[in-house]
């Protein structure tokens, strides 16, 4: 099973470390943390990420720039914004977002069984 790759972006080193601790609790996730938008862009070019975790404290302009670049490179990528004050809920928040994304992209099909449909003879 492939691990989910997560990039955590938080300009505050202390809350970045706490966020990395929170997501590293899940053994099926790998995470890398960066503390600047330049480092995040560099990581986008080096690795494939499934999830971009953005601290809401990084600023609206930087967040928009990173989201746009990430989603351009990872068409089915997932962006999750978190509040550093709510780090205790971060792993659960990511799990819920991943489950929602899987459900949205789940392939489905339907089959109509017409074996008992009366045949019509055309003459």
Secondary structure, DSSP 8 states (H G I E B T S, - for coil): ---EEEEEE-SSHHHHHHHHHHHHTSTTEEEEEESSHHHHHHHHHHS--SEEEEETTS-HHHHHHHHHHHHHH-TT-EEEEE-GGGGGGHHHHHHHHHHHHHHHT---------TTS------
